Amino acid sequence: MTKPDSKETKFTPDEALERLTQIPFAPEHAEADDSLRKSELMQAVLNIAGLDHVSESDQVRRTVKNAIGSLPGPEE
C-alpha cells in the first residue's frame, strides 16, 4: 500500500525490461554433447509458453503456412 504523500511511478513494459540485469548468454561455452540439458531447456521454454507437443506442432504449421502460403506436402 502506498503512502498518501508518496507518488506512484508508472512505466511501460519496455522500461521494466530495461531495469532488469542482463544475463550473459554464451552458448559457445556449452558442452557439445549436452543433449539432456538442451532437452530440459526446451521443455522449460515450452512450459513457460504453455505449449504441449500438439499446440507446438499446430503453431509450426500455422507459421509455415503464413510464411509460404501453404503447407508443403510429404514429397517436398
Buried (B, 14 or more C-beta within 10 A) or exposed (E): EEEEEEEEEEEEEEEEEEEEEEEEEEEEEEEEEEEEEEEEEEEEEBEEEEBEEEEEEEEEEEEEEEEEEEEEEEEE
